[in-house]
Amino acid sequence: MASSKALFLALFISPIAFCSRSVDANFAKSMYFYWVSPLSSMTNNGNDLELALDSTSGSGVQTKKAFLFGSIEMLIKLIPGNSAGTVTAYYMSSTGNSHDEIDFEFLGNLSGQPYIIHTNLYIQGNGNREQQFYPWFDPTADFHNYTIHWNPTEIVWYVDSMPIRVFRNYQSEGTPYPNQQGMRVYASIWDAENWATRGGLVQTDWNSAPFIARFTDFRARACKWDGPISITQCATPTAANWWTSPGYSQLSYAKQGQMKWVRDNYMIYNYCQDTERFNGQMPSECSKAQY
């Protein structure tokens, strides 16, 4: 029979080996093309990425590793001009029908009209948690930082360090939360003319192709998912120190104020306000504080 010391080592020390630290890394070291257009490329020693869409193909990359909790960020410069019908996506996802997923999607537009920043969350294969925003800047003129911060207590979507959305963990009260599946990071560009621009009313203008989105400064300060590990193995105080702000538990008052400003002025859709869609039976998280 194993000694108490041996049991302690088996239960509390050896599992940590499955949860290893990941720090700043570039596209070439961390990702590979799973779908590629001849016009897509990684340049500048793998630090820069261009994803292209034309009438024959879109393109996409994914990380070699999956993660459980962390801060994932990259700078993105969206397609200029007439990008109607296109979607540039940046998200985290596990696999399978019961997958978890945290989304940033950028819905293209006609020239002179704003992009739409589309966010969504899937938990065990169930989505329908969309929130949408207009950007308060021109996302095609320069690079902007988009960060997904995910830990055991909250998910935060950031744009240029400003939080635009929070989904807090109320699992103890019966609200589902994604904390059991490792997720890879993806970036892609694809044709969604059947729904992306004004619900599909505006079609893709292929005379404007190729459409090219640009990415740089990919960083994953996160806990690698290297096997069937538990929540606590990627949620230790040591692991928490790997993640960027906000604090471990919730947004600061200053960040809450920034988020309120964005949501008051630039939010254009919130599933928690769409009572007709849910026939009055709103998702449970809609009645709980999210900050």
C-alpha positions in Angstrom: 0.0 0.0 0.0 1.3 3.4 -0.9 2.5 5.7 1.9 0.8 9.0 2.6 3.7 10.9 1.2 3.5 8.9 -2.0 -0.2 9.5 -2.3 0.4 13.2 -1.9 2.9 13.3 -4.6 0.7 11.3 -7.0 -2.3 13.5 -6.4 -0.9 17.0 -6.2 2.5 17.1 -7.9 2.6 14.8 -10.9 -0.6 16.1 -12.5 0.9 19.6 -12.8 3.3 18.2 -15.4 0.4 18.0 -17.8 -0.2 21.8 -17.5 2.8 23.6 -18.8 3.4 27.3 -19.3 3.1 28.9 -22.8 4.5 32.4 -23.3 4.8 34.8 -26.2 5.3 33.0 -29.6 4.9 33.9 -33.2 2.7 32.4 -35.9 5.3 30.1 -37.5 6.3 28.5 -34.2 2.8 28.1 -32.8 0.4 27.6 -35.7 0.0 25.9 -39.0 -2.3 26.3 -42.0 -5.2 23.9 -42.0 -6.8 25.7 -45.0 -4.7 27.8 -47.3 -5.1 30.1 -50.3 -2.0 30.6 -52.5 -2.0 34.2 -51.5 -1.8 33.5 -47.7 1.6 33.7 -46.0 3.6 34.0 -42.9 6.4 36.5 -43.1 8.8 38.5 -41.0 10.4 35.4 -39.5 6.9 34.1 -38.7 5.7 37.1 -36.8 3.3 38.4 -39.4 0.4 36.5 -41.0 -1.7 37.3 -44.1 -4.9 35.4 -44.7 -6.5 35.7 -48.2 -9.9 35.0 -49.6 -10.8 34.8 -53.3 -13.5 33.1 -55.4 -11.7 29.8 -55.1 -10.6 29.5 -51.5 -10.4 31.1 -48.1 -7.7 30.3 -45.6 -7.1 29.6 -41.9 -4.5 28.7 -39.3 -4.7 27.0 -35.9 -2.4 26.5 -33.0 -0.5 23.2 -32.6 -1.5 23.1 -29.0 -4.7 23.5 -27.1 -5.1 25.6 -24.0 -7.1 25.6 -20.8 -7.3 29.1 -19.4 -5.1 32.1 -20.3 -4.9 35.3 -22.2 -4.8 35.0 -26.0 -4.1 38.1 -28.0 -3.1 39.3 -31.5 -3.2 42.5 -33.5 -5.5 42.5 -36.6 -5.9 44.8 -39.5 -9.1 44.1 -41.3 -9.9 44.2 -45.1 -10.2 47.7 -46.4 -12.7 48.9 -48.9 -15.7 46.8 -50.0 -15.5 43.7 -47.8 -19.2 42.9 -47.8 -19.9 39.2 -47.4 -16.6 38.3 -45.9 -15.9 37.2 -42.3 -12.5 37.5 -40.6 -12.5 35.2 -37.6 -10.3 34.9 -34.5 -11.5 32.4 -31.9 -10.8 29.5 -29.6 -12.5 26.2 -30.0 -12.3 22.6 -28.9 -13.6 19.8 -31.3 -16.6 17.6 -31.6 -20.4 18.1 -31.4 -20.2 19.1 -27.8 -17.4 21.6 -28.3 -16.6 24.9 -26.4 -15.8 28.0 -28.4 -15.1 31.7 -27.7 -15.5 33.9 -30.8 -14.4 37.2 -32.3 -15.8 37.5 -35.8 -15.5 40.6 -37.9 -18.4 41.0 -40.4 -17.4 42.8 -43.6 -19.2 45.9 -45.0 -19.7 48.1 -48.0 -17.2 50.9 -48.3 -18.1 53.7 -45.9 -20.1 51.5 -43.6 -18.8 50.2 -40.3 -17.6 46.7 -39.7 -19.5 44.7 -37.1 -17.6 43.0 -34.2 -19.5 39.8 -33.6 -18.9 37.9 -30.4 -20.3 34.5 -29.4 -19.8 31.7 -26.9 -20.5 28.0 -27.2 -20.6 25.7 -24.2 -21.0 21.9 -24.8 -22.1 22.6 -28.4 -24.7 25.2 -27.5 -24.2 28.8 -28.8 -26.9 31.5 -29.3 -25.0 33.9 -27.0 -24.2 36.6 -29.6 -23.4 40.2 -28.8 -22.4 42.7 -31.5 -20.7 46.0 -31.6 -19.7 48.7 -34.0 -16.0 49.6 -33.6 -15.2 53.2 -32.4 -12.3 53.4 -34.8 -11.5 52.3 -38.4 -10.3 48.7 -38.0 -8.9 48.7 -41.5 -6.6 51.8 -41.1 -4.2 50.2 -38.6 -3.7 47.2 -36.4 -5.8 46.8 -33.2 -5.4 44.5 -30.3 -8.0 41.8 -29.7 -7.7 39.7 -26.6 -9.6 36.7 -25.2 -9.0 36.4 -21.5 -10.3 33.1 -20.1 -9.9 31.8 -16.5 -12.0 29.8 -14.1 -14.1 32.7 -13.0 -14.7 34.8 -16.2 -14.2 35.2 -19.9 -13.5 38.8 -21.1 -13.4 40.0 -24.7 -11.0 43.0 -25.1 -10.4 45.5 -27.9 -7.3 47.6 -27.4 -7.3 46.7 -23.7 -10.9 47.9 -23.3 -13.3 45.2 -22.2 -16.4 45.0 -24.3 -18.0 41.9 -22.8 -17.8 39.5 -19.8 -19.2 36.1 -19.2 -18.8 35.1 -15.6 -18.8 31.6 -14.1 -22.1 30.9 -12.3 -21.8 27.1 -12.7 -22.5 26.6 -9.0 -25.9 28.1 -9.7 -26.7 25.9 -12.7 -25.4 28.2 -15.5 -22.9 26.3 -17.8 -19.4 27.5 -18.1 -16.5 26.3 -20.4 -13.9 24.8 -18.1 -13.5 21.2 -19.1 -12.1 21.2 -22.6 -8.9 22.5 -24.0 -9.3 24.9 -26.9 -7.0 25.7 -29.8 -6.6 29.2 -31.2 -7.9 29.8 -34.8 -7.8 32.6 -37.3 -9.5 32.5 -40.7 -11.1 34.4 -43.5 -14.1 33.0 -45.4 -17.1 33.9 -47.6 -20.3 34.3 -45.7 -22.3 36.3 -48.1 -25.5 34.4 -47.2 -25.6 36.0 -43.8 -22.7 38.3 -42.9 -23.7 41.7 -44.4 -27.2 42.9 -43.6 -28.4 39.3 -43.1 -27.2 38.3 -46.6 -28.8 41.1 -48.5 -25.4 42.4 -49.7 -23.4 39.8 -51.7 -19.6 39.5 -52.0 -18.1 41.5 -54.8 -15.5 39.2 -56.3 -14.2 41.9 -58.5 -12.7 43.4 -55.3 -10.9 40.1 -54.5 -8.5 39.0 -53.2 -9.6 40.1 -49.7 -6.6 40.1 -47.3 -6.7 40.3 -43.5 -3.4 40.9 -41.7 -2.3 39.7 -38.3 0.7 40.2 -36.1 2.1 39.9 -32.5 0.3 36.7 -31.6 0.7 35.9 -27.9 -0.6 33.0 -25.8 0.0 33.5 -22.1 -1.9 30.3 -21.3 -1.9 26.9 -19.7 -1.3 24.2 -22.4 -3.8 21.4 -22.4 -1.6 18.3 -22.8 -3.9 15.7 -21.6 -7.0 14.9 -19.4 -6.2 17.4 -16.7 -8.6 18.9 -14.1 -9.6 22.5 -13.6 -7.5 23.0 -10.6 -4.3 21.9 -12.4 -4.6 25.0 -14.6 -5.9 27.3 -11.9 -3.2 27.4 -9.3 -1.9 30.8 -8.0 1.3 30.1 -10.0 -0.7 29.6 -13.2 -2.8 32.7 -12.5 0.4 34.8 -12.6 0.9 33.8 -16.2 -2.2 35.6 -17.3 -2.5 39.3 -18.1 -5.0 41.7 -16.5 -7.7 41.9 -15.3 -7.4 40.4 -11.9 -8.2 36.8 -11.2 -11.7 37.3 -10.0 -13.3 40.2 -11.9 -12.8 43.5 -13.7 -11.6 46.5 -11.8 -13.9 49.5 -11.3 -12.0 51.4 -14.0 -12.4 48.5 -16.5 -16.1 48.2 -15.6 -16.4 51.9 -16.5 -14.7 51.4 -19.9 -17.0 48.4 -20.7 -20.1 50.4 -19.8 -19.0 53.2 -22.2 -18.5 50.7 -25.0 -21.8 48.9 -24.4 -23.8 52.1 -24.0 -22.5 53.7 -27.2 -21.5 50.9 -29.6 -23.4 47.7 -28.8 -26.0 46.9 -31.5 -27.2 43.5 -30.4 -27.4 41.6 -27.1 -29.0 38.1 -27.0 -30.0 38.8 -23.4 -32.3 41.6 -24.6 -33.9 39.5 -27.4 -37.0 38.2 -25.5 -38.8 37.4 -28.8 -36.0 35.0 -29.9 -36.2 33.0 -26.6 -40.0 33.3 -26.2 -39.4 35.0 -22.9 -37.4 32.0 -21.5 -34.1 33.8 -21.3 -30.8 32.0 -20.7 -30.0 31.8 -17.0 -26.9 34.0 -17.2 -29.0 36.9 -18.5 -30.3 37.5 -15.0 -26.9 37.6 -13.4 -24.2 40.3 -13.1 -21.6 40.2 -15.8 -18.5 42.3 -15.0 
